[in-house]
Amino acid sequence: MKKLLVSVLVVLIIELTGCAVMMPPNSAAPKPQTLYETLLIDSSDDTVLTVETLAERLASTDVVVIGEYHGHQASHLLQSQIQAALYRWQPRQLLSMEQFNLDHQAAVDAYLSGATGETEMIEDSKAWDNYRASYRPLVEFARQHTLPVIAANAPASIVRCVGRTGPDYLSKLPAGERAQLPEHPFMDTPAYREKFNAAITSSHAEANETMRQRLDNTYKAQLLRDNTMASQILAARVAYPHHQIIHTTGTFHSEERLGTVALLKRRAPDVSVVVISPVVWPQNSDKAPLQDNRIKGNFIYFVQPLPDEFVDEAREHKAMLARFRQPIKDTCQGDTP
């Protein structure tokens, strides 16, 4: 009962004052109660923040990177709320998105200018399947306020071919396609490789040479995405000087300031970048799991876990096999028929 009263009091203070609140030691933070809710924390001092207070703190930041769990309602709602709150402080704003590939920039621009409708844009840009449910609010806010939207990711077909055939694939591209990509497309940081290995390759410690090569190609494809997004963000800063950039991305690309963020800072050390990362609140726990999660971002936000996709392991295995056995429609330069 005492924990509940503390949580209710914290929520009331935040809502009534709009201020940051330092959590008392060993107290229960207001755990998200629905899949739309978040608990926003400043990692530097564990204060609970409102979106408005966060926006005030970030008003002068050059690039605000908001990591997401793809398809999680709370992530996408928070992104939209932060976008609008930051705009009130800095109306010179642009939206950079992992969710559109740079070769579809013209399709995004056509929609923003009113030359096409939403369904046309979705088809022409090959937008993600969850565009309407997850990303429509972000793009509509930009469109309604005449703000640029940057298609930041590398072309999907090129990423797939690097993953299939290796980094030398880029040398086979026509000059125009290669020119769209960053000069150093596979720039790397050791910590990111370690994180990637831990997440993807831990079960392949004894892999043969062929498997190791495939995994290395997969990592190079990941680097191509991150380097391209970093490069696109910096190009947007040149094209739109004095604009604050909001970049939306899957959290693996940004948490712990690795991936896109690390490569952005390597290219432009003087650019100020803040990372906001999601953390899943563990089931059957009433305490905010701050320990070991603070490093994930300058700010973190807790969300409820999504439901398990499968309980039956055999059905899960069958579904995964079916997913990876889908025919690849794209051919790569130099493929033999």
ChimeraX attribute file (.defattr): number of C-alpha atoms within 10 A of each C-alpha:
attribute: neighborCount
match mode: 1-to-1
recipient: residues
	/A:1	6
	/A:2	9
	/A:3	15
	/A:4	14
	/A:5	11
	/A:6	17
	/A:7	17
	/A:8	14
	/A:9	13
	/A:10	20
	/A:11	16
	/A:12	12
	/A:13	13
	/A:14	16
	/A:15	12
	/A:16	8
	/A:17	10
	/A:18	15
	/A:19	17
	/A:20	21
	/A:21	18
	/A:22	14
	/A:23	17
	/A:24	12
	/A:25	6
	/A:26	9
	/A:27	15
	/A:28	20
	/A:29	21
	/A:30	21
	/A:31	18
	/A:32	16
	/A:33	11
	/A:34	12
	/A:35	15
	/A:36	15
	/A:37	18
	/A:38	26
	/A:39	22
	/A:40	23
	/A:41	28
	/A:42	20
	/A:43	19
	/A:44	11
	/A:45	11
	/A:46	18
	/A:47	17
	/A:48	26
	/A:49	22
	/A:50	21
	/A:51	21
	/A:52	19
	/A:53	15
	/A:54	21
	/A:55	22
	/A:56	14
	/A:57	12
	/A:58	18
	/A:59	16
	/A:60	16
	/A:61	17
	/A:62	19
	/A:63	25
	/A:64	24
	/A:65	28
	/A:66	27
	/A:67	27
	/A:68	26
	/A:69	19
	/A:70	14
	/A:71	16
	/A:72	16
	/A:73	20
	/A:74	23
	/A:75	26
	/A:76	24
	/A:77	19
	/A:78	19
	/A:79	24
	/A:80	17
	/A:81	15
	/A:82	19
	/A:83	25
	/A:84	19
	/A:85	19
	/A:86	24
	/A:87	18
	/A:88	14
	/A:89	16
	/A:90	18
	/A:91	14
	/A:92	17
	/A:93	25
	/A:94	24
	/A:95	24
	/A:96	25
	/A:97	25
	/A:98	20
	/A:99	20
	/A:100	23
	/A:101	22
	/A:102	24
	/A:103	16
	/A:104	20
	/A:105	16
	/A:106	14
	/A:107	21
	/A:108	25
	/A:109	18
	/A:110	15
	/A:111	20
	/A:112	22
	/A:113	11
	/A:114	10
	/A:115	11
	/A:116	16
	/A:117	12
	/A:118	15
	/A:119	12
	/A:120	15
	/A:121	20
	/A:122	18
	/A:123	11
	/A:124	17
	/A:125	21
	/A:126	16
	/A:127	18
	/A:128	13
	/A:129	10
	/A:130	11
	/A:131	15
	/A:132	14
	/A:133	11
	/A:134	20
	/A:135	20
	/A:136	15
	/A:137	18
	/A:138	20
	/A:139	21
	/A:140	14
	/A:141	16
	/A:142	20
	/A:143	17
	/A:144	9
	/A:145	13
	/A:146	13
	/A:147	18
	/A:148	21
	/A:149	24
	/A:150	27
	/A:151	26
	/A:152	31
	/A:153	27
	/A:154	27
	/A:155	20
	/A:156	17
	/A:157	14
	/A:158	23
	/A:159	23
	/A:160	19
	/A:161	22
	/A:162	22
	/A:163	22
	/A:164	17
	/A:165	18
	/A:166	20
	/A:167	21
	/A:168	11
	/A:169	17
	/A:170	19
	/A:171	10
	/A:172	12
	/A:173	15
	/A:174	10
	/A:175	10
	/A:176	8
	/A:177	13
	/A:178	14
	/A:179	10
	/A:180	15
	/A:181	21
	/A:182	17
	/A:183	12
	/A:184	11
	/A:185	19
	/A:186	19
	/A:187	17
	/A:188	20
	/A:189	14
	/A:190	9
	/A:191	13
	/A:192	20
	/A:193	16
	/A:194	12
	/A:195	15
	/A:196	16
	/A:197	17
	/A:198	11
	/A:199	11
	/A:200	13
	/A:201	15
	/A:202	10
	/A:203	10
	/A:204	12
	/A:205	9
	/A:206	9
	/A:207	12
	/A:208	9
	/A:209	9
	/A:210	9
	/A:211	12
	/A:212	15
	/A:213	16
	/A:214	15
	/A:215	20
	/A:216	18
	/A:217	22
	/A:218	22
	/A:219	22
	/A:220	21
	/A:221	25
	/A:222	22
	/A:223	24
	/A:224	28
	/A:225	27
	/A:226	29
	/A:227	30
	/A:228	29
	/A:229	32
	/A:230	25
	/A:231	25
	/A:232	24
	/A:233	25
	/A:234	18
	/A:235	14
	/A:236	20
	/A:237	18
	/A:238	11
	/A:239	10
	/A:240	15
	/A:241	10
	/A:242	13
	/A:243	22
	/A:244	24
	/A:245	26
	/A:246	25
	/A:247	24
	/A:248	25
	/A:249	24
	/A:250	20
	/A:251	24
	/A:252	20
	/A:253	24
	/A:254	25
	/A:255	27
	/A:256	22
	/A:257	25
	/A:258	25
	/A:259	28
	/A:260	28
	/A:261	23
	/A:262	25
	/A:263	23
	/A:264	25
	/A:265	16
	/A:266	15
	/A:267	15
	/A:268	13
	/A:269	11
	/A:270	9
	/A:271	15
	/A:272	13
	/A:273	19
	/A:274	20
	/A:275	22
	/A:276	26
	/A:277	31
	/A:278	25
	/A:279	24
	/A:280	16
	/A:281	21
	/A:282	14
	/A:283	8
	/A:284	6
	/A:285	10
	/A:286	15
	/A:287	15
	/A:288	20
	/A:289	15
	/A:290	15
	/A:291	7
	/A:292	7
	/A:293	19
	/A:294	20
	/A:295	16
	/A:296	22
	/A:297	27
	/A:298	18
	/A:299	25
	/A:300	27
	/A:301	27
	/A:302	24
	/A:303	26
	/A:304	22
	/A:305	14
	/A:306	12
	/A:307	6
	/A:308	6
	/A:309	7
	/A:310	11
	/A:311	8
	/A:312	8
	/A:313	9
	/A:314	10
	/A:315	11
	/A:316	13
	/A:317	12
	/A:318	10
	/A:319	13
	/A:320	11
	/A:321	11
	/A:322	10
	/A:323	10
	/A:324	9
	/A:325	9
	/A:326	8
	/A:327	7
	/A:328	9
	/A:329	7
	/A:330	11
	/A:331	13
	/A:332	17
	/A:333	15
	/A:334	10
	/A:335	8
	/A:336	6
	/A:337	4
